[in-house]
């Protein structure tokens, strides 16, 4: 079954495949810049009742010739995946007679390291096939944590937010993306905001993203936005507008800090809860949020301030 992270990656790369060209440039990968990108059917099922679906299949045309790009979102080490990936590559190569490349999107370096290792198929004496995936993750996707940079490249900023979901600096990354989304067309902002939520899922970073989105939802009009509005009202958060925007942002960040600690099962005393909720300094709250991602106790948040 396709999960939320797979769906987010699929939609991001299907609707904004230009992100690959920029990723190739940023990582100095040996691929020419795309001239056109075409979405191909992702159903690789044969007549036999065995379903095989790659997350996304694209045809990339360049000045040096076309190739196929298969995109898979991978959250953990799975024993049977390399065999499935080898099947995908062999199948599309036979079907389209074009050279294929497998791109695996990960949220942690360990999974990316596993996914990118060569995988030999055949006896030890003679490998008949050698699988060589290309993995993107927090170790090689640029960290976009400045609002201006995010606004200049929203698709890459979205990919950065999803792949860096477990990074202690995710607070600054998400704040930059949230700020950038308020500068673009409302419909586009809606798409990228929901893609980010799908990609982050129910993680602490996902909780933070939902809190940030309660601050200014004037451009949010989907079922997701309605649900988040109701959540905001239930927690007493006013939608940030005009002079109340800064106050709303601070309250949203304060709630995100507490959600992060609660999600990691860190005990929070009434005194700590009151101190966090009464803070109106967004920069300080972001620092506390970064600390909350790894804190073993709530007191760690204020260690250099007391």
N, C-alpha and C positions, 0 to 999 in steps of 0.2 A: 504494500500500500504506500502511495506517495504521501510523505509527511509535509508539514508546513514549510520546513527549510527547503525541501526539494521543490515545492511549489513556488517559493519565493525566487529561488535561483532560476527555475525554468522561465518564469514570467520576466524576470530581469533580463536574461540573456536573449529571450525571444523578441521582446519589444525594444530592447536597447543593445543590440549586438555590437554597436560601435565601441562598447566598453572594452572589447577584446583588443582592438587596435591600441588603445591607450595603455592597457595592461601589458601588451607585448613591448611597447616602448619603455615603460617604467622598469620592466624586469630584464630588458636587453635580450629578449628571446629571439631566436633565429628565424622569425617569420616576417615576410613582407607585409606592409600595411594593407588591410582590406580595401578594395575598391567598391565591392558590393557584397552583401550578406543575404543569403536566402534560407528561409526556414524549411526543413525537410520533415516528412513524417517520422515520428519517433517510435512507431510500432515496428519492432523487428521480429514479430512472431512468425514462425513457420506454419505449415499445414498441421504439424503435430500440435496437440493441445498443451503447449508450453509457452507461457506468455513471457516475452522479453521486451522490455521498454527502456530505452535510454532516456534520461531526463530531458535532454535537448539535443537535437541534431541539426547542425547548420552547414551550409555550403558557403565557403569563403572564397571569393574571387579576388585575385591580386594580379598585378602586372606580370608576375612570374608564373602564373597559372593557378588553377583552383585546387582546394583541398577541403576535406570534411573535418568538422570540429564536433566531437561528441562531448557533452558537458554532463558531469555527474556530481551531485552534492553528496558528501560522505561525512558522517558524524563520528564514526568509530571504525576500528579494525574489524573487518568481517572476513572470515576465512574463505567463503565462497565467492567473494567479489572479483578477485583477479580472473577467475575462469569465466565469469559472466562478461567482464570487460573484454577479454580476448575474443569471446563470441561476437560481441557487438562490433569490434574492429574488423574481424574477418568477414562478417556478414555485410557491413556497409561497403567494404572494399570490393567484394564480389558483386554487390548490387549496383553500385554507382561507378565502379572502375576509376576511383579517385583515391589518392593517399589520405588515410585518416589519422587524426590526432585526438587522443583522449585527454580532456582537461578535467581534473578532479578538484572541487572546491571544498575546503576544510575550515574548521573553526579552531583548530589547535595544531601546534607544530608536530606533536607526536603522530597524529593521524595523517598529516601531510607527509611526514617522513616515511611512514609505512606505505602510503598510497603511491609515492613516487619511486619506490624501489623497483628495479627490473625484476620481472617474474618469468622464470623459464618454464616452458611447457614441453615435456618430453623427458626421456631418460637422462640421467646425470651425464652419460657419456656424450650425448648429442641433443641439444635443445632444438626442437623443431620450430618453436615459436618463442620469441622473447617480447614480453609486454613491457612497454616503457611509458607509463602515464606521466603527464605533466601536472603537478599539484600547485594550487594557489591556496594560501592561508595567511595567518598573521605574520609569518616569517618573511613573506615576500610581497604581500599586497601593501601598498603605501598606506600609512596611517593618516587619514584626512581629519585633522582636528582643529582646523581654522575655518571659520564660516565663509570667508571669501573664497578659499580654495574649494570648499564644498559646493558653493554656488556656481563656480566655474565648471564643475564636473560632477553633477548630481549622480549619474549612474555609478561612477567610480567611488563616490563618497558613500553611496548605499552599499556597494560591495565591501568597502572598507569597514563600515559599521557591522556588517554581518560576520565577516571573517575575524574581526577583532573583538567579538562579543565577550570573550573571556579575559580580555586584557584589563589590568587595573585602571587604565586610562580611558575606559569606554565611556565614562561620563562626559569628558570633554569632546569625544568623537560624536556622540549622539547630540550633544548640545549644539555643536557646529552644524550638523545635518538639519536639526530642527529649525535653527535660525535661517539656514539657506533655503529651506522649503518655503518659507514665508516670502521669499523674493521672486518666486517663479509662478507660472500660471497655476491657477487653482486645481484644474483637472490633473495636471502633471504632479502637483504636490500631493494630491490624494493618492495617486498610484504609487509613488515612491514611499510615502508614509506607511501605506499598508504593506508594501513589499518588505519594508524594514521590520514591521511588526511580525509578519509571517516568518521572516528569516531568523528573528531573535526568539520567537516562541515564548515559552513560559519561564525563560531564564531570568536571573536578576536583571540582566541588561534589557530584556523585554519589559520587565516591570518598570524600569526607569523610562524606557521609551514611551510607554503608555502614560506615565505621569507627565512627561514633557509635552505630550500631545494634548493634555487637558488644559494647558496654559492658553493656547490660542487656537481654537478649532473653528474659526470662522470660515475656513476653506474646506473643512471636513464634512462631507455630506453623505457618507455611506452608512451601512448597517454597523460597521466597525466604529464609526464616529459616534453613532447614537449610543452604542454600548458604553463607549468611553465617557460620553457626556453624563450618562446615568451614574457611572462609577464616580465621576468627579463630583456630582451633586451629592451622592451618598456620603462622600468624605468631606463635604463642606468646602470644596474648591470652587471658586468663582472663575469662569472663563476669562483669561487675561485680555483686557482691552484697554486702550489709551493709557490713562495714568495708573490703572490698576495692574498693568502687565507685569511690572517688576515684582510686585507683591505676589501675584499669582505664580510667577516663575519660582520665587523663593519657596513658596509653600509646596509646590509640586516637587521641587528638589528635596525638601525636607522629608516629605512622604517617601520619596524614592530611597533616601538613606535608610529610613526605618524599614522599608520593604526589603532592601538588600540585606540588612542584618537579620530580619525575621526569616527570610528565605534561606539563610545560611545557618539558622538555628542558633544565633548568637543572642544571649540573654540581654534584654534592654530594660533598665530600671525606669521608674517613673521620672526620676531626675534627669536621666539622659534623654528620654523622650521629650520632656519639656524643654530642655536646652536646644535640641535639634529643631523642634517645631517653632520655637520663638526666634530663631535666627532669621534675619532678613538679608544677609549678605550672600548672594548667589555664588560668588567665587569661593567663599569659605565652605559653603555647602557642597560645592563640587569637590573640594579637597577631602571633605569628610566622606563623600560618596566613593572616591577612589580608595580611601583607606578601608571603607566598609567592605569592599570586594575581597579583602584578604584578612581583615581583622579577626583575631581570636576572641577578643572581648570588646565591648562597646567603648570602654575607656580609652582604647587605642586612638580613637578619633580625635581626642583632645590632648594627646600626649605632649605636643610641643606648644600648647597654648596655656596650660595651667601653671 
